Amino acid sequence: MKQEMEEQVQKCKAAVQAIKGKLPAFVDLSFKELPSQTPFRVVCLRDILIHRVTHLAEEGLDLHSRKAVIPFILVVRAAMETAALLYMLDK
């Protein structure tokens, strides 16, 4: 059981590193030139949420390694809620 948990933690760490490598560094300002500001705001929101979920996941992994159970659960919940917002934005 402990080995399975460690494998899952390693998979999570690899996923976070993969996402960190693809984090948006800037917002494409060409969206601001469109008549509607909605596309620009959606892109900004998406980028903010991606950064947030990545930072929350990193913090969650750190809390897990320090055996801080309650803060870990709270951070994972925040990460899941952020991921849900990203999903809803995509839909």
N, C-alpha and C positions, 0 to 999 in steps of 0.2 A: 504494500500500500504506500509506504513512504517513498519507494523508488518511483512509483507511478506519479506521485505528487511532484517529485523532483523533475521528472520528465516534462510534466505540464508547465512547471515554472520555467524550465529551459526553453520550451516552445514559446511561452509568453515573452520571454526576454528577446528571443530571436525576432518575434513579430514586432515588438516595440522598436528594435533596432532597424528593421526593414522600413517601418513607417517613418522613423526619424530621418532616414536617408532620402525620403521623398517629401518632406515637409515643404510647403510653399514658403519661399523666402520673401516674396513681395506680392502685391495685388496688381493685376494687369489694369492699368488706368484707362485702357481703351474702352472698357465698359462704361466709364463715366461720360463718354461722348455720345452714348445712345440717348434717344429722346426720353426713355424711361430710366429712372434710377434703380428700379427693382433688380435687374441683373447684377449691377455693381454691388448692391447690398446683399444679395444672395451669395455672391462669390466671397465677399468679406466675411459673412457669417460662417460659411463653410470652412474657410481657412482658419478662423478663430476656433471653431469647434474641433478641427483636426489637431491644432496645437494643444488645445485643452485636454483632449482625450489622451494624447501622447504623454503629456506631463503628468496627468493623473495616473496613467498606467505605470510610468517610471516610479512615481512615488509609492504606488501600491506594491510594486515588487520590492522596493527598499523596505517598506514596513513589514512585508511578509518575511523577509530575511532577518529582520530584527525581532520577529515574533510578537509584534505589536498588533494583537488580534482585532481589538475594537477599532482603532484608527484604520487598519487595513480594510475592514468591512465597510467603513464609511467612505473611504476613497474609492473602493471598487464600485460601490453603489453610484457614486458621482460619475465615475467613468462610464458605467452602463447607461445612466441617464443621458449623458452627453452623446454616447454612441446612438442611443435611440433618437435623439434630436437630429443627428446626422442622417440616420435612416429616413426619418420623416421628411427632412429637407430633400433628400434624393427622390422620394416618391412624389 
